[in-house]
Amino acid sequence: MLITTANDLPGHQITEVLGEVFGLTIRSRNLGSQIGANLKSIIGGELHGMTKNLVESRNLAMSRMVEEAASKGGNAIVAMRFDTSEMGANWTEVCAYGTAVKIAG
């Protein structure tokens, strides 16, 4: 599956637009990461547990978006974006979205 944040695919012809597709996940922070984050916020530095959780969330959201595009018959996604929001004190929503298309070749 070809995925781009651009609105077109230079070198490829879009033959059909299949519509919006998205994948989302809502994740909670685990207690260990939360305690580590609280301590790190005092001394500074990267929050490795939180970074790992966000990477996993983005990958899962993208995977679900790709599955939806494939189920519609798409072989590419254009105008792909991520959206993230906090839901409650310890929940984070990650959404990957774009437009599923068919490209020639």
KATAHU-V916420 format. One record per pair of residues at least 4 apart in sequence whose ideal C-beta (glycine too) atoms are under 8 Angstrom apart, sorted by the first residue. I is the first residue (numbers start at 0). J is the second residue. Records with the same first field share a line. If there is no record, write none. Layout:
I=J, J
This chain:
0=65, 68, 69, 73, 74, 75, 76
1=8, 11, 74, 75, 76, 102
2=61, 65, 75, 76, 79, 97
3=8, 75, 76, 77, 78, 79
4=78, 79, 80
5=9, 77, 78
6=77, 78
7=13, 77
8=13, 75, 77, 102
11=75, 102, 103, 104
12=102, 103, 104
13=75, 77, 100, 101, 102
14=100, 101, 102, 103
15=100, 101
16=98, 99, 100
17=68, 71, 72, 73, 98, 99, 100, 101
18=71, 98, 99
19=96, 97, 98, 99
20=64, 67, 68, 71, 73, 76, 96, 97, 98, 99
21=63, 64, 67, 94, 95, 96, 97
22=59, 60, 61, 62, 63, 64, 65, 66, 67, 94, 95, 96
23=60, 63, 92, 93, 94, 95
24=56, 59, 60, 63, 92, 93
25=86, 90, 91, 92, 93
26=52, 55, 56, 90, 91, 93
27=89, 90, 91
28=32, 33, 36, 48, 49, 52, 89, 91
29=33, 48, 52
30=34
31=35, 48
32=36, 46, 48, 49, 52
33=37, 89
34=38
35=39, 46, 47, 48
36=40, 46, 48, 49
37=41
38=42
39=43, 44, 45, 46
40=46
45=50
46=50
47=51
48=52
49=53
50=54
51=55
52=56, 91
53=57, 83, 91, 93
54=58
55=59
56=60, 91, 93
57=61, 81, 93, 95
58=62
59=63, 93
60=64, 81, 93, 94, 95
61=65, 95
62=66
63=67, 95
64=68, 76, 79, 95, 96, 97
65=69, 76
66=70
67=71, 99
68=73, 75, 76, 97, 99
69=73, 74
71=99
72=101
73=99, 100, 101
74=100, 101, 102
75=99, 100, 101, 102
76=97, 98, 99, 100
77=97, 98, 100
78=97, 98
79=95, 96, 97
80=95, 96, 97
81=93, 94, 95
82=92, 93, 94, 96
83=91, 92, 93, 94
84=91, 92
85=90, 91, 92
86=90, 91, 92
